[in-house]
Amino acid sequence: MIPLFCQSVNDCPGHIRIFPAYTASGKGVEVLVQESHSLRLTERKSLSVTGVTEVIRFEEDTVVLQTEMGTLVVQGEQLQLKELSVEGGHVAVEGTVSALSYEVPRQAGSFLQRLLG
């Protein structure tokens, strides 16, 4: 898995952009991975995701979403689905978010083909 949050801007892969987001409370982080896929996490309590193509799994402690940029895993406590727009590709989750990560896609082919490149 690739961690979504980086120690510094120089540590982040080129396709991930991190911007401060100012909410009514003045706290929040907005992460834009691509124009069609974005994340907005406010105070670790409210997560808004666009560019969602499928909800793979939704449980109280783990949410797995297929997005236009890969599989996003959200971990936390007391996670609740607050909004789901299949047509718009938007999902809103509330609860305590402890981690956001993207799964690295597996390469096609057999183990030997992947090993020999």
ChimeraX attribute file (.defattr): number of C-alpha atoms within 10 A of each C-alpha:
attribute: neighborCount
match mode: 1-to-1
recipient: residues
	/A:1	12
	/A:2	12
	/A:3	11
	/A:4	16
	/A:5	16
	/A:6	13
	/A:7	7
	/A:8	8
	/A:9	12
	/A:10	8
	/A:11	9
	/A:12	15
	/A:13	11
	/A:14	9
	/A:15	9
	/A:16	15
	/A:17	15
	/A:18	17
	/A:19	11
	/A:20	12
	/A:21	14
	/A:22	12
	/A:23	11
	/A:24	6
	/A:25	8
	/A:26	10
	/A:27	13
	/A:28	18
	/A:29	17
	/A:30	18
	/A:31	19
	/A:32	18
	/A:33	17
	/A:34	14
	/A:35	8
	/A:36	13
	/A:37	18
	/A:38	21
	/A:39	21
	/A:40	20
	/A:41	21
	/A:42	20
	/A:43	15
	/A:44	17
	/A:45	17
	/A:46	18
	/A:47	22
	/A:48	17
	/A:49	21
	/A:50	20
	/A:51	22
	/A:52	25
	/A:53	20
	/A:54	15
	/A:55	17
	/A:56	12
	/A:57	11
	/A:58	14
	/A:59	14
	/A:60	13
	/A:61	16
	/A:62	19
	/A:63	20
	/A:64	19
	/A:65	22
	/A:66	18
	/A:67	21
	/A:68	18
	/A:69	16
	/A:70	16
	/A:71	21
	/A:72	24
	/A:73	18
	/A:74	20
	/A:75	20
	/A:76	19
	/A:77	15
	/A:78	15
	/A:79	22
	/A:80	18
	/A:81	15
	/A:82	13
	/A:83	12
	/A:84	15
	/A:85	12
	/A:86	13
	/A:87	8
	/A:88	11
	/A:89	18
	/A:90	19
	/A:91	22
	/A:92	18
	/A:93	21
	/A:94	20
	/A:95	19
	/A:96	18
	/A:97	22
	/A:98	13
	/A:99	14
	/A:100	18
	/A:101	16
	/A:102	19
	/A:103	14
	/A:104	11
	/A:105	9
	/A:106	7
	/A:107	10
	/A:108	8
	/A:109	10
	/A:110	8
	/A:111	10
	/A:112	8
	/A:113	10
	/A:114	11
	/A:115	8
	/A:116	6
	/A:117	8
